[in-house]
């Protein structure tokens, strides 16, 4: 997994990613998942997000794309 292209902001422990996430959102193609940890639909989506994080970085057509997962309570930290 390319850690520079797979970014999470799911709580205070990941606040060090805020500037990098803002930079990626403003300057790159991004697939952004906004999820709520309490949401049943989001919980069911998590295996799909995990698969995309594992598989998409291996595909050449996605070389310039980032995958970002942000919890709904962290949106203000990245200006969304």
Secondary structure as GFF3:
##gff-version 3
##sequence-region A 1 80
A	DSSP	beta_strand	6	9	.	.	.	ID=ss1
A	DSSP	three_ten_helix	12	17	.	.	.	ID=ss2
A	DSSP	alpha_helix	18	27	.	.	.	ID=ss3
A	DSSP	beta_strand	29	35	.	.	.	ID=ss4
A	DSSP	alpha_helix	40	55	.	.	.	ID=ss5
A	DSSP	three_ten_helix	56	58	.	.	.	ID=ss6
A	DSSP	three_ten_helix	60	62	.	.	.	ID=ss7
A	DSSP	beta_strand	65	71	.	.	.	ID=ss8
A	DSSP	three_ten_helix	72	74	.	.	.	ID=ss9
A	DSSP	alpha_helix	75	78	.	.	.	ID=ss10
###
